[in-house]
Amino acid sequence: MTKQLFKEVSYNLSKLMDDIEMGEIGLPDIQRPFIWPNAKVRDLFDSMYRGYPVGYFLFWENQIDKGVKQIGTNIHQRVPNLLIVDGQQRLTSLYAVMKDIPVIRDNYNSEKIEIAFRPLDSRFEVADAAISSR
């Protein structure tokens, strides 16, 4: 018998956000920095709202505490044991917007991404000075 290498696990969005916040999910050092433009983050929220498929996440279960990074800029309580191998841009986008924390861009600048929702026409927009809540 061969050892099972992959398993499918279903997470709801709330569980993913909680696991990132606690530090259970992190990034391997090989992951590139956050590069998505804000418009792509907006499109992700729009696709989820409309029920479109947004892909899978691929995690690597790991017990090594060296060579891993946290998602976001908050201090977490644990060392990640699940490392995001595929889906980092999507997962970081969701976490940053929902928890109102900054992302670290590829130029190492910190930026908060604010996405606004207009219920009258069910549209998501990247917040600008006219619609920002700040």
N, CA, C and O atoms as a Tinker XYZ file with bonds, in Angstrom:
   536  protein
     1  N      0.829000   -1.192000    0.000000    73     2
     2  CA     0.000000    0.000000    0.000000    64     1     3
     3  C      0.868000    1.249000    0.000000    63     2     4     5
     4  O      1.879000    1.314000    0.700000    81     3
     5  N      0.472000    2.222000   -0.778000    73     3     6
     6  CA     1.229000    3.471000   -0.827000    64     5     7
     7  C      0.613000    4.497000    0.114000    63     6     8     9
     8  O     -0.590000    4.497000    0.375000    81     7
     9  N      1.467000    5.355000    0.604000    73     7    10
    10  CA     1.026000    6.406000    1.517000    64     9    11
    11  C      0.298000    7.486000    0.713000    63    10    12    13
    12  O      0.734000    7.864000   -0.374000    81    11
    13  N     -0.798000    7.970000    1.255000    73    11    14
    14  CA    -1.572000    9.020000    0.591000    64    13    15
    15  C     -0.790000   10.332000    0.658000    63    14    16    17
    16  O     -0.415000   10.786000    1.739000    81    15
    17  N     -0.551000   10.934000   -0.509000    73    15    18
    18  CA     0.200000   12.178000   -0.573000    64    17    19
    19  C     -0.688000   13.408000   -0.535000    63    18    20    21
    20  O     -0.284000   14.453000   -0.024000    81    19
    21  N     -1.885000   13.291000   -1.068000    73    19    22
    22  CA    -2.786000   14.429000   -1.142000    64    21    23
    23  C     -4.127000   14.069000   -0.518000    63    22    24    25
    24  O     -4.566000   12.921000   -0.587000    81    23
    25  N     -4.769000   15.050000    0.086000    73    23    26
    26  CA    -6.124000   14.842000    0.572000    64    25    27
    27  C     -6.912000   16.118000    0.342000    63    26    28    29
    28  O     -6.369000   17.219000    0.434000    81    27
    29  N     -8.163000   15.968000    0.048000    73    27    30
    30  CA    -9.035000   17.114000   -0.178000    64    29    31
    31  C     -9.724000   17.471000    1.137000    63    30    32    33
    32  O    -10.328000   16.620000    1.790000    81    31
    33  N     -9.620000   18.738000    1.508000    73    31    34
    34  CA   -10.223000   19.227000    2.742000    64    33    35
    35  C    -11.034000   20.458000    2.390000    63    34    36    37
    36  O    -10.568000   21.331000    1.658000    81    35
    37  N    -12.236000   20.525000    2.907000    73    35    38
    38  CA   -13.077000   21.700000    2.667000    64    37    39
    39  C    -12.988000   22.643000    3.853000    63    38    40    41
    40  O    -13.169000   22.235000    5.000000    81    39
    41  N    -12.708000   23.907000    3.567000    73    39    42
    42  CA   -12.681000   24.952000    4.581000    64    41    43
    43  C    -13.717000   25.999000    4.197000    63    42    44    45
    44  O    -13.897000   26.285000    3.013000    81    43
    45  N    -14.392000   26.565000    5.171000    73    43    46
    46  CA   -15.210000   27.727000    4.852000    64    45    47
    47  C    -14.331000   28.957000    5.028000    63    46    48    49
    48  O    -13.261000   28.885000    5.631000    81    47
    49  N    -14.786000   30.073000    4.503000    73    47    50
    50  CA   -13.992000   31.294000    4.512000    64    49    51
    51  C    -13.655000   31.744000    5.925000    63    50    52    53
    52  O    -12.540000   32.198000    6.184000    81    51
    53  N    -14.600000   31.624000    6.829000    73    51    54
    54  CA   -14.371000   32.022000    8.214000    64    53    55
    55  C    -13.243000   31.212000    8.847000    63    54    56    57
    56  O    -12.408000   31.772000    9.558000    81    55
    57  N    -13.205000   29.914000    8.601000    73    55    58
    58  CA   -12.152000   29.039000    9.136000    64    57    59
    59  C    -10.791000   29.440000    8.573000    63    58    60    61
    60  O     -9.806000   29.488000    9.310000    81    59
    61  N    -10.729000   29.730000    7.269000    73    59    62
    62  CA    -9.466000   30.160000    6.676000    64    61    63
    63  C     -8.970000   31.453000    7.313000    63    62    64    65
    64  O     -7.787000   31.577000    7.630000    81    63
    65  N     -9.871000   32.415000    7.502000    73    63    66
    66  CA    -9.478000   33.697000    8.096000    64    65    67
    67  C     -8.995000   33.501000    9.536000    63    66    68    69
    68  O     -8.002000   34.101000    9.947000    81    67
    69  N     -9.698000   32.660000   10.299000    73    67    70
    70  CA    -9.296000   32.379000   11.684000    64    69    71
    71  C     -7.931000   31.691000   11.743000    63    70    72    73
    72  O     -7.104000   32.018000   12.594000    81    71
    73  N     -7.697000   30.736000   10.832000    73    71    74
    74  CA    -6.424000   30.019000   10.821000    64    73    75
    75  C     -5.258000   30.939000   10.463000    63    74    76    77
    76  O     -4.164000   30.794000   11.010000    81    75
    77  N     -5.482000   31.875000    9.556000    73    75    78
    78  CA    -4.436000   32.842000    9.232000    64    77    79
    79  C     -4.190000   33.744000   10.430000    63    78    80    81
    80  O     -3.043000   34.015000   10.787000    81    79
    81  N     -5.268000   34.207000   11.050000    73    79    82
    82  CA    -5.133000   35.118000   12.187000    64    81    83
    83  C     -4.378000   34.475000   13.348000    63    82    84    85
    84  O     -3.598000   35.142000   14.028000    81    83
    85  N     -4.606000   33.196000   13.571000    73    83    86
    86  CA    -3.910000   32.481000   14.649000    64    85    87
    87  C     -2.472000   32.138000   14.273000    63    86    88    89
    88  O     -1.637000   31.888000   15.142000    81    87
    89  N     -2.193000   32.131000   12.980000    73    87    90
    90  CA    -0.853000   31.781000   12.533000    64    89    91
    91  C     -0.733000   30.362000   12.020000    63    90    92    93
    92  O      0.373000   29.917000   11.712000    81    91
    93  N     -1.840000   29.635000   11.918000    73    91    94
    94  CA    -1.816000   28.249000   11.442000    64    93    95
    95  C     -1.425000   28.155000    9.967000    63    94    96    97
    96  O     -0.784000   27.188000    9.554000    81    95
    97  N     -1.811000   29.164000    9.169000    73    95    98
    98  CA    -1.517000   29.174000    7.736000    64    97    99
    99  C     -0.491000   30.271000    7.473000    63    98   100   101
   100  O     -0.649000   31.401000    7.936000    81    99
   101  N      0.541000   29.938000    6.741000    73    99   102
   102  CA     1.586000   30.901000    6.420000    64   101   103
   103  C      2.102000   30.702000    5.008000    63   102   104   105
   104  O      1.498000   30.000000    4.196000    81   103
   105  N      3.226000   31.333000    4.735000    73   103   106
   106  CA     3.831000   31.316000    3.402000    64   105   107
   107  C      5.226000   30.708000    3.466000    63   106   108   109
   108  O      6.004000   31.035000    4.362000    81   107
   109  N      5.549000   29.826000    2.522000    73   107   110
   110  CA     6.942000   29.371000    2.454000    64   109   111
   111  C      7.811000   30.498000    1.894000    63   110   112   113
   112  O      7.316000   31.377000    1.188000    81   111
   113  N      9.081000   30.468000    2.205000    73   111   114
   114  CA     9.996000   31.495000    1.703000    64   113   115
   115  C     10.029000   31.568000    0.180000    63   114   116   117
   116  O     10.362000   32.610000   -0.384000    81   115
   117  N      9.689000   30.479000   -0.483000    73   115   118
   118  CA     9.738000   30.468000   -1.948000    64   117   119
   119  C      8.608000   31.277000   -2.583000    63   118   120   121
   120  O      8.652000   31.557000   -3.780000    81   119
   121  N      7.605000   31.653000   -1.803000    73   119   122
   122  CA     6.488000   32.409000   -2.366000    64   121   123
   123  C      6.913000   33.823000   -2.731000    63   122   124   125
   124  O      7.668000   34.472000   -2.008000    81   123
   125  N      6.411000   34.280000   -3.864000    73   123   126
   126  CA     6.687000   35.656000   -4.279000    64   125   127
   127  C      5.894000   36.614000   -3.401000    63   126   128   129
   128  O      4.948000   36.203000   -2.730000    81   127
   129  N      6.275000   37.892000   -3.402000    73   127   130
   130  CA     5.516000   38.881000   -2.627000    64   129   131
   131  C      4.122000   39.089000   -3.217000    63   130   132   133
   132  O      3.798000   38.574000   -4.287000    81   131
   133  N      3.318000   39.845000   -2.503000    73   131   134
   134  CA     1.970000   40.157000   -2.970000    64   133   135
   135  C      2.065000   41.129000   -4.149000    63   134   136   137
   136  O      2.626000   42.215000   -4.011000    81   135
   137  N      1.521000   40.745000   -5.301000    73   135   138
   138  CA     1.656000   41.574000   -6.500000    64   137   139
   139  C      0.332000   41.973000   -7.141000    63   138   140   141
   140  O      0.320000   42.761000   -8.087000    81   139
   141  N     -0.776000   41.446000   -6.644000    73   139   142
   142  CA    -2.045000   41.752000   -7.300000    64   141   143
   143  C     -2.376000   43.237000   -7.229000    63   142   144   145
   144  O     -2.229000   43.852000   -6.173000    81   143
   145  N     -2.822000   43.820000   -8.340000    73   143   146
   146  CA    -3.341000   45.193000   -8.271000    64   145   147
   147  C     -4.697000   45.191000   -7.558000    63   146   148   149
   148  O     -5.379000   44.168000   -7.512000    81   147
   149  N     -5.071000   46.324000   -7.014000    73   147   150
   150  CA    -6.327000   46.419000   -6.254000    64   149   151
   151  C     -7.543000   46.039000   -7.094000    63   150   152   153
   152  O     -8.512000   45.497000   -6.562000    81   151
   153  N     -7.507000   46.316000   -8.393000    73   151   154
   154  CA    -8.636000   45.958000   -9.260000    64   153   155
   155  C     -8.827000   44.443000   -9.321000    63   154   156   157
   156  O     -9.960000   43.972000   -9.420000    81   155
   157  N     -7.760000   43.686000   -9.265000    73   155   158
   158  CA    -7.871000   42.224000   -9.275000    64   157   159
   159  C     -8.464000   41.721000   -7.954000    63   158   160   161
   160  O     -9.217000   40.747000   -7.944000    81   159
   161  N     -8.130000   42.377000   -6.850000    73   159   162
   162  CA    -8.730000   42.043000   -5.552000    64   161   163
   163  C    -10.236000   42.303000   -5.618000    63   162   164   165
   164  O    -11.033000   41.479000   -5.170000    81   163
   165  N    -10.614000   43.442000   -6.173000    73   163   166
   166  CA   -12.033000   43.770000   -6.355000    64   165   167
   167  C    -12.727000   42.685000   -7.166000    63   166   168   169
   168  O    -13.826000   42.255000   -6.818000    81   167
   169  N    -12.090000   42.240000   -8.245000    73   167   170
   170  CA   -12.685000   41.216000   -9.101000    64   169   171
   171  C    -12.864000   39.890000   -8.362000    63   170   172   173
   172  O    -13.828000   39.167000   -8.617000    81   171
   173  N    -11.950000   39.567000   -7.454000    73   171   174
   174  CA   -12.088000   38.346000   -6.653000    64   173   175
   175  C    -13.342000   38.419000   -5.792000    63   174   176   177
   176  O    -14.116000   37.463000   -5.743000    81   175
   177  N    -13.550000   39.546000   -5.111000    73   175   178
   178  CA   -14.750000   39.694000   -4.281000    64   177   179
   179  C    -16.009000   39.644000   -5.134000    63   178   180   181
   180  O    -17.009000   39.050000   -4.729000    81   179
   181  N    -15.971000   40.250000   -6.288000    73   179   182
   182  CA   -17.124000   40.233000   -7.186000    64   181   183
   183  C    -17.440000   38.805000   -7.637000    63   182   184   185
   184  O    -18.603000   38.400000   -7.647000    81   183
   185  N    -16.416000   38.049000   -8.007000    73   183   186
   186  CA   -16.623000   36.665000   -8.441000    64   185   187
   187  C    -17.211000   35.812000   -7.322000    63   186   188   189
   188  O    -18.116000   35.012000   -7.564000    81   187
   189  N    -16.711000   35.974000   -6.116000    73   187   190
   190  CA   -17.246000   35.208000   -4.988000    64   189   191
   191  C    -18.692000   35.589000   -4.719000    63   190   192   193
   192  O    -19.529000   34.721000   -4.475000    81   191
   193  N    -18.991000   36.881000   -4.760000    73   191   194
   194  CA   -20.352000   37.360000   -4.512000    64   193   195
   195  C    -21.332000   36.763000   -5.528000    63   194   196   197
   196  O    -22.462000   36.416000   -5.184000    81   195
   197  N    -20.889000   36.652000   -6.762000    73   195   198
   198  CA   -21.747000   36.133000   -7.832000    64   197   199
   199  C    -21.759000   34.603000   -7.907000    63   198   200   201
   200  O    -22.475000   34.026000   -8.725000    81   199
   201  N    -20.970000   33.954000   -7.060000    73   199   202
   202  CA   -20.960000   32.494000   -7.019000    64   201   203
   203  C    -20.103000   31.845000   -8.079000    63   202   204   205
   204  O    -20.261000   30.655000   -8.350000    81   203
   205  N    -19.197000   32.594000   -8.689000    73   203   206
   206  CA   -18.300000   32.037000   -9.701000    64   205   207
   207  C    -17.189000   31.248000   -9.014000    63   206   208   209
   208  O    -16.807000   31.573000   -7.890000    81   207
   209  N    -16.671000   30.222000   -9.671000    73   207   210
   210  CA   -15.545000   29.495000   -9.075000    64   209   211
   211  C    -14.302000   30.387000   -9.018000    63   210   212   213
   212  O    -14.003000   31.115000   -9.966000    81   211
   213  N    -13.599000   30.321000   -7.914000    73   211   214
   214  CA   -12.392000   31.137000   -7.758000    64   213   215
   215  C    -11.153000   30.267000   -7.540000    63   214   216   217
   216  O    -10.113000   30.769000   -7.115000    81   215
   217  N    -11.255000   28.998000   -7.823000    73   215   218
   218  CA   -10.102000   28.123000   -7.762000    64   217   219
   219  C     -9.929000   27.435000   -6.422000    63   218   220   221
   220  O    -10.696000   27.639000   -5.482000    81   219
   221  N     -8.909000   26.625000   -6.371000    73   219   222
   222  CA    -8.560000   25.859000   -5.183000    64   221   223
   223  C     -7.342000   26.481000   -4.511000    63   222   224   225
   224  O     -6.606000   27.262000   -5.114000    81   223
   225  N     -7.149000   26.117000   -3.260000    73   223   226
   226  CA    -5.920000   26.443000   -2.542000    64   225   227
   227  C     -5.150000   25.142000   -2.374000    63   226   228   229
   228  O     -5.732000   24.093000   -2.099000    81   227
   229  N     -3.850000   25.223000   -2.542000    73   227   230
   230  CA    -3.000000   24.066000   -2.331000    64   229   231
   231  C     -2.092000   24.369000   -1.141000    63   230   232   233
   232  O     -1.295000   25.306000   -1.179000    81   231
   233  N     -2.225000   23.561000   -0.080000    73   231   234
   234  CA    -1.438000   23.734000    1.137000    64   233   235
   235  C     -0.422000   22.611000    1.267000    63   234   236   237
   236  O     -0.654000   21.480000    0.840000    81   235
   237  N      0.694000   22.950000    1.861000    73   235   238
   238  CA     1.733000   21.978000    2.181000    64   237   239
   239  C      1.786000   21.877000    3.692000    63   238   240   241
   240  O      2.090000   22.853000    4.378000    81   239
   241  N      1.487000   20.686000    4.214000    73   239   242
   242  CA     1.541000   20.481000    5.660000    64   241   243
   243  C      3.004000   20.308000    6.051000    63   242   244   245
   244  O      3.708000   19.450000    5.518000    81   243
   245  N      3.447000   21.139000    6.994000    73   243   246
   246  CA     4.864000   21.230000    7.289000    64   245   247
   247  C      5.053000   21.421000    8.788000    63   246   248   249
   248  O      4.288000   22.149000    9.421000    81   247
   249  N      6.040000   20.790000    9.346000    73   247   250
   250  CA     6.337000   20.933000   10.774000    64   249   251
   251  C      7.608000   21.741000   11.022000    63   250   252   253
   252  O      8.089000   21.810000   12.153000    81   251
   253  N      8.146000   22.343000    9.987000    73   251   254
   254  CA     9.386000   23.119000   10.100000    64   253   255
   255  C      9.034000   24.565000   10.394000    63   254   256   257
   256  O      8.163000   25.138000    9.740000    81   255
   257  N      9.707000   25.165000   11.377000    73   255   258
   258  CA     9.385000   26.547000   11.726000    64   257   259
   259  C     10.365000   27.555000   11.124000    63   258   260   261
   260  O     10.238000   28.756000   11.364000    81   259
   261  N     11.333000   27.083000   10.349000    73   259   262
   262  CA    12.263000   28.002000    9.687000    64   261   263
   263  C     11.880000   28.123000    8.223000    63   262   264   265
   264  O     11.394000   27.168000    7.617000    81   263
   265  N     12.100000   29.305000    7.659000    73   263   266
   266  CA    11.805000   29.505000    6.244000    64   265   267
   267  C     10.334000   29.707000    5.951000    63   266   268   269
   268  O      9.883000   29.457000    4.833000    81   267
   269  N      9.577000   30.160000    6.947000    73   267   270
   270  CA     8.161000   30.446000    6.738000    64   269   271
   271  C      7.875000   31.893000    7.119000    63   270   272   273
   272  O      8.542000   32.474000    7.975000    81   271
   273  N      6.862000   32.462000    6.459000    73   271   274
   274  CA     6.451000   33.836000    6.736000    64   273   275
   275  C      4.968000   33.833000    7.078000    63   274   276   277
   276  O      4.218000   32.955000    6.651000    81   275
   277  N      4.564000   34.819000    7.847000    73   275   278
   278  CA     3.154000   34.989000    8.172000    64   277   279
   279  C      2.460000   35.754000    7.048000    63   278   280   281
   280  O      3.108000   36.465000    6.280000    81   279
   281  N      1.163000   35.606000    6.959000    73   279   282
   282  CA     0.357000   36.388000    6.034000    64   281   283
   283  C     -0.082000   37.643000    6.767000    63   282   284   285
   284  O     -0.595000   37.563000    7.883000    81   283
   285  N      0.115000   38.796000    6.155000    73   283   286
   286  CA    -0.263000   40.053000    6.788000    64   285   287
   287  C      0.843000   40.584000    7.672000    63   286   288   289
   288  O      1.951000   40.048000    7.703000    81   287
   289  N      0.526000   41.642000    8.387000    73   287   290
   290  CA     1.527000   42.311000    9.211000    64   289   291
   291  C      1.277000   42.133000   10.703000    63   290   292   293
   292  O      2.067000   42.614000   11.516000    81   291
   293  N      0.201000   41.457000   11.081000    73   291   294
   294  CA    -0.091000   41.240000   12.495000    64   293   295
   295  C      0.836000   40.176000   13.075000    63   294   296   297
   296  O      1.350000   39.324000   12.351000    81   295
   297  N      1.042000   40.236000   14.375000    73   295   298
   298  CA     1.807000   39.194000   15.063000    64   297   299
   299  C      0.842000   38.056000   15.379000    63   298   300   301
   300  O     -0.235000   38.274000   15.934000    81   299
   301  N      1.239000   36.851000   15.020000    73   299   302
   302  CA     0.375000   35.686000   15.205000    64   301   303
   303  C      0.871000   34.843000   16.375000    63   302   304   305
   304  O      2.025000   34.942000   16.790000    81   303
   305  N     -0.029000   34.013000   16.893000    73   303   306
   306  CA     0.273000   33.234000   18.093000    64   305   307
   307  C      1.041000   31.948000   17.817000    63   306   308   309
   308  O      1.712000   31.425000   18.707000    81   307
   309  N      0.951000   31.442000   16.608000    73   307   310
   310  CA     1.541000   30.132000   16.322000    64   309   311
   311  C      2.496000   30.211000   15.140000    63   310   312   313
   312  O      2.523000   31.196000   14.402000    81   311
   313  N      3.269000   29.162000   14.981000    73   311   314
   314  CA     4.105000   28.984000   13.800000    64   313   315
   315  C      3.265000   28.212000   12.787000    63   314   316   317
   316  O      2.655000   27.204000   13.145000    81   315
   317  N      3.217000   28.658000   11.532000    73   315   318
   318  CA     2.354000   27.987000   10.553000    64   317   319
   319  C      2.738000   26.524000   10.346000    63   318   320   321
   320  O      3.916000   26.186000   10.235000    81   319
   321  N      1.721000   25.665000   10.295000    73   319   322
   322  CA     1.971000   24.279000    9.921000    64   321   323
   323  C      1.329000   23.949000    8.579000    63   322   324   325
   324  O      1.533000   22.858000    8.046000    81   323
   325  N      0.551000   24.887000    8.026000    73   323   326
   326  CA     0.041000   24.774000    6.663000    64   325   327
   327  C      0.615000   25.935000    5.871000    63   326   328   329
   328  O      0.403000   27.097000    6.217000    81   327
   329  N      1.335000   25.622000    4.819000    73   327   330
   330  CA     1.932000   26.655000    3.982000    64   329   331
   331  C      1.191000   26.698000    2.655000    63   330   332   333
   332  O      0.969000   25.664000    2.025000    81   331
   333  N      0.812000   27.893000    2.237000    73   331   334
   334  CA     0.063000   28.057000    0.993000    64   333   335
   335  C      1.037000   27.994000   -0.183000    63   334   336   337
   336  O      1.941000   28.821000   -0.302000    81   335
   337  N      0.838000   27.007000   -1.040000    73   335   338
   338  CA     1.698000   26.810000   -2.201000    64   337   339
   339  C      1.036000   27.400000   -3.444000    63   338   340   341
   340  O      1.712000   27.987000   -4.289000    81   339
   341  N     -0.272000   27.247000   -3.559000    73   339   342
   342  CA    -1.013000   27.817000   -4.676000    64   341   343
   343  C     -2.247000   28.520000   -4.137000    63   342   344   345
   344  O     -3.052000   27.914000   -3.430000    81   343
   345  N     -2.398000   29.792000   -4.466000    73   343   346
   346  CA    -3.546000   30.571000   -4.020000    64   345   347
   347  C     -3.167000   31.695000   -3.076000    63   346   348   349
   348  O     -4.038000   32.301000   -2.453000    81   347
   349  N     -1.870000   31.980000   -2.963000    73   347   350
   350  CA    -1.413000   32.995000   -2.011000    64   349   351
   351  C     -1.994000   34.370000   -2.301000    63   350   352   353
   352  O     -2.377000   35.080000   -1.370000    81   351
   353  N     -2.070000   34.764000   -3.568000    73   351   354
   354  CA    -2.584000   36.086000   -3.908000    64   353   355
   355  C     -4.061000   36.203000   -3.502000    63   354   356   357
   356  O     -4.482000   37.221000   -2.954000    81   355
   357  N     -4.836000   35.152000   -3.777000    73   355   358
   358  CA    -6.255000   35.158000   -3.414000    64   357   359
   359  C     -6.444000   35.162000   -1.906000    63   358   360   361
   360  O     -7.232000   35.944000   -1.374000    81   359
   361  N     -5.720000   34.289000   -1.221000    73   359   362
   362  CA    -5.879000   34.172000    0.231000    64   361   363
   363  C     -5.412000   35.439000    0.942000    63   362   364   365
   364  O     -6.068000   35.897000    1.878000    81   363
   365  N     -4.300000   36.005000    0.515000    73   363   366
   366  CA    -3.808000   37.248000    1.110000    64   365   367
   367  C     -4.790000   38.389000    0.850000    63   366   368   369
   368  O     -5.037000   39.207000    1.736000    81   367
   369  N     -5.345000   38.448000   -0.349000    73   367   370
   370  CA    -6.332000   39.480000   -0.685000    64   369   371
   371  C     -7.544000   39.406000    0.228000    63   370   372   373
   372  O     -7.975000   40.416000    0.783000    81   371
   373  N     -8.087000   38.218000    0.381000    73   371   374
   374  CA    -9.264000   38.036000    1.224000    64   373   375
   375  C     -8.969000   38.439000    2.667000    63   374   376   377
   376  O     -9.748000   39.159000    3.290000    81   375
   377  N     -7.852000   37.974000    3.183000    73   375   378
   378  CA    -7.494000   38.261000    4.568000    64   377   379
   379  C     -7.271000   39.758000    4.788000    63   378   380   381
   380  O     -7.764000   40.331000    5.760000    81   379
   381  N     -6.537000   40.372000    3.892000    73   379   382
   382  CA    -6.210000   41.798000    4.053000    64   381   383
   383  C     -7.456000   42.669000    4.024000    63   382   384   385
   384  O     -7.582000   43.587000    4.835000    81   383
   385  N     -8.369000   42.404000    3.117000    73   383   386
   386  CA    -9.579000   43.227000    3.013000    64   385   387
   387  C    -10.532000   42.941000    4.169000    63   386   388   389
   388  O    -11.064000   43.868000    4.780000    81   387
   389  N    -10.746000   41.683000    4.468000    73   387   390
   390  CA   -11.722000   41.335000    5.505000    64   389   391
   391  C    -11.254000   41.726000    6.898000    63   390   392   393
   392  O    -12.077000   42.069000    7.747000    81   391
   393  N     -9.957000   41.682000    7.151000    73   391   394
   394  CA    -9.429000   42.018000    8.469000    64   393   395
   395  C     -8.891000   43.449000    8.520000    63   394   396   397
   396  O     -8.413000   43.891000    9.565000    81   395
   397  N     -8.963000   44.171000    7.411000    73   395   398
   398  CA    -8.526000   45.570000    7.333000    64   397   399
   399  C     -7.078000   45.730000    7.785000    63   398   400   401
   400  O     -6.751000   46.586000    8.607000    81   399
   401  N     -6.229000   44.882000    7.225000    73   399   402
   402  CA    -4.797000   44.973000    7.540000    64   401   403
   403  C     -4.028000   45.234000    6.247000    63   402   404   405
   404  O     -4.512000   44.901000    5.165000    81   403
   405  N     -2.851000   45.817000    6.344000    73   403   406
   406  CA    -2.078000   46.097000    5.128000    64   405   407
   407  C     -1.429000   44.847000    4.548000    63   406   408   409
   408  O     -1.157000   43.877000    5.255000    81   407
   409  N     -1.189000   44.899000    3.250000    73   407   410
   410  CA    -0.385000   43.886000    2.573000    64   409   411
   411  C      1.006000   44.477000    2.373000    63   410   412   413
   412  O      1.179000   45.695000    2.346000    81   411
   413  N      1.977000   43.609000    2.235000    73   411   414
   414  CA     3.339000   44.039000    1.916000    64   413   415
   415  C      3.530000   43.795000    0.426000    63   414   416   417
   416  O      3.502000   42.656000   -0.039000    81   415
   417  N      3.725000   44.877000   -0.311000    73   415   418
   418  CA     3.880000   44.804000   -1.763000    64   417   419
   419  C      5.272000   44.295000   -2.141000    63   418   420   421
   420  O      6.147000   44.152000   -1.287000    81   419
   421  N      5.461000   44.025000   -3.431000    73   419   422
   422  CA     6.748000   43.513000   -3.891000    64   421   423
   423  C      7.882000   44.524000   -3.739000    63   422   424   425
   424  O      9.055000   44.151000   -3.782000    81   423
   425  N      7.538000   45.809000   -3.559000    73   423   426
   426  CA     8.565000   46.826000   -3.291000    64   425   427
   427  C      8.742000   47.044000   -1.777000    63   426   428   429
   428  O      9.421000   47.980000   -1.355000    81   427
   429  N      8.129000   46.178000   -0.977000    73   427   430
   430  CA     8.181000   46.164000    0.491000    64   429   431
   431  C      7.429000   47.330000    1.134000    63   430   432   433
   432  O      7.578000   47.576000    2.331000    81   431
   433  N      6.634000   48.042000    0.359000    73   431   434
   434  CA     5.761000   49.065000    0.926000    64   433   435
   435  C      4.521000   48.389000    1.491000    63   434   436   437
   436  O      4.055000   47.377000    0.966000    81   435
   437  N      4.003000   48.954000    2.552000    73   435   438
   438  CA     2.792000   48.456000    3.192000    64   437   439
   439  C      1.604000   49.255000    2.662000    63   438   440   441
   440  O      1.664000   50.481000    2.571000    81   439
   441  N      0.521000   48.554000    2.314000    73   439   442
   442  CA    -0.659000   49.234000    1.768000    64   441   443
   443  C     -1.935000   48.525000    2.209000    63   442   444   445
   444  O     -2.031000   47.300000    2.146000    81   443
   445  N     -2.912000   49.311000    2.658000    73   443   446
   446  CA    -4.235000   48.752000    2.939000    64   445   447
   447  C     -5.057000   48.802000    1.659000    63   446   448   449
   448  O     -5.038000   49.791000    0.927000    81   447
   449  N     -5.770000   47.728000    1.407000    73   447   450
   450  CA    -6.638000   47.648000    0.237000    64   449   451
   451  C     -8.066000   47.772000    0.739000    63   450   452   453
   452  O     -8.507000   46.982000    1.574000    81   451
   453  N     -8.776000   48.745000    0.239000    73   451   454
   454  CA   -10.165000   48.938000    0.647000    64   453   455
   455  C    -11.072000   48.718000   -0.554000    63   454   456   457
   456  O    -10.944000   49.381000   -1.583000    81   455
   457  N    -11.986000   47.776000   -0.400000    73   455   458
   458  CA   -12.950000   47.451000   -1.447000    64   457   459
   459  C    -14.325000   47.874000   -0.946000    63   458   460   461
   460  O    -14.738000   47.508000    0.154000    81   459
   461  N    -15.026000   48.650000   -1.767000    73   459   462
   462  CA   -16.366000   49.130000   -1.413000    64   461   463
   463  C    -17.411000   48.330000   -2.196000    63   462   464   465
   464  O    -17.155000   47.867000   -3.308000    81   463
   465  N    -18.582000   48.180000   -1.596000    73   463   466
   466  CA   -19.696000   47.488000   -2.251000    64   465   467
   467  C    -20.867000   48.446000   -2.367000    63   466   468   469
   468  O    -21.261000   49.087000   -1.393000    81   467
   469  N    -21.423000   48.538000   -3.582000    73   467   470
   470  CA   -22.603000   49.379000   -3.812000    64   469   471
   471  C    -23.820000   48.472000   -3.931000    63   470   472   473
   472  O    -23.996000   47.816000   -4.957000    81   471
   473  N    -24.667000   48.422000   -2.897000    73   471   474
   474  CA   -25.799000   47.487000   -2.916000    64   473   475
   475  C    -26.874000   47.826000   -3.956000    63   474   476   477
   476  O    -27.602000   46.932000   -4.389000    81   475
   477  N    -26.989000   49.073000   -4.360000    73   475   478
   478  CA   -28.016000   49.435000   -5.338000    64   477   479
   479  C    -27.834000   48.729000   -6.672000    63   478   480   481
   480  O    -28.812000   48.329000   -7.303000    81   479
   481  N    -26.592000   48.573000   -7.102000    73   479   482
   482  CA   -26.348000   47.876000   -8.365000    64   481   483
   483  C    -25.443000   46.650000   -8.194000    63   482   484   485
   484  O    -24.952000   46.096000   -9.177000    81   483
   485  N    -25.227000   46.230000   -6.948000    73   483   486
   486  CA   -24.434000   45.036000   -6.625000    64   485   487
   487  C    -23.046000   45.070000   -7.261000    63   486   488   489
   488  O    -22.607000   44.091000   -7.864000    81   487
   489  N    -22.362000   46.202000   -7.120000    73   487   490
   490  CA   -21.029000   46.347000   -7.700000    64   489   491
   491  C    -19.987000   46.574000   -6.612000    63   490   492   493
   492  O    -20.232000   47.263000   -5.622000    81   491
   493  N    -18.830000   45.982000   -6.824000    73   491   494
   494  CA   -17.670000   46.214000   -5.979000    64   493   495
   495  C    -16.774000   47.226000   -6.671000    63   494   496   497
   496  O    -16.635000   47.208000   -7.894000    81   495
   497  N    -16.172000   48.100000   -5.895000    73   495   498
   498  CA   -15.252000   49.101000   -6.421000    64   497   499
   499  C    -14.042000   49.209000   -5.514000    63   498   500   501
   500  O    -14.134000   48.989000   -4.306000    81   499
   501  N    -12.909000   49.549000   -6.105000    73   499   502
   502  CA   -11.737000   49.885000   -5.321000    64   501   503
   503  C    -12.018000   51.264000   -4.721000    63   502   504   505
   504  O    -12.330000   52.211000   -5.443000    81   503
   505  N    -11.907000   51.365000   -3.413000    73   503   506
   506  CA   -12.236000   52.629000   -2.746000    64   505   507
   507  C    -11.255000   53.715000   -3.169000    63   506   508   509
   508  O    -10.044000   53.497000   -3.221000    81   507
   509  N    -11.800000   54.877000   -3.466000    73   507   510
   510  CA   -10.983000   56.050000   -3.739000    64   509   511
   511  C    -11.393000   57.138000   -2.745000    63   510   512   513
   512  O    -12.173000   56.879000   -1.829000    81   511
   513  N    -10.879000   58.333000   -2.918000    73   511   514
   514  CA   -11.157000   59.404000   -1.970000    64   513   515
   515  C    -12.650000   59.691000   -1.842000    63   514   516   517
   516  O    -13.105000   60.106000   -0.776000    81   515
   517  N    -13.411000   59.481000   -2.893000    73   515   518
   518  CA   -14.845000   59.785000   -2.872000    64   517   519
   519  C    -15.659000   58.770000   -2.075000    63   518   520   521
   520  O    -16.693000   59.115000   -1.504000    81   519
   521  N    -15.196000   57.513000   -2.033000    73   519   522
   522  CA   -15.999000   56.468000   -1.387000    64   521   523
   523  C    -15.279000   55.780000   -0.228000    63   522   524   525
   524  O    -15.800000   54.817000    0.334000    81   523
   525  N    -14.108000   56.254000    0.130000    73   523   526
   526  CA   -13.343000   55.631000    1.197000    64   525   527
   527  C    -14.002000   55.834000    2.549000    63   526   528   529
   528  O    -14.616000   56.871000    2.798000    81   527
   529  N    -13.873000   54.847000    3.418000    73   527   530
   530  CA   -14.423000   54.972000    4.773000    64   529   531
   531  C    -13.408000   55.551000    5.731000    63   530   532   533
   532  O    -13.720000   55.733000    6.908000    81   531
   533  N    -12.220000   55.843000    5.277000    73   531   534
   534  CA   -11.163000   56.388000    6.149000    64   533   535
   535  C    -11.219000   57.879000    6.188000    63   534   536
   536  O    -10.409000   58.509000    6.868000    81   535
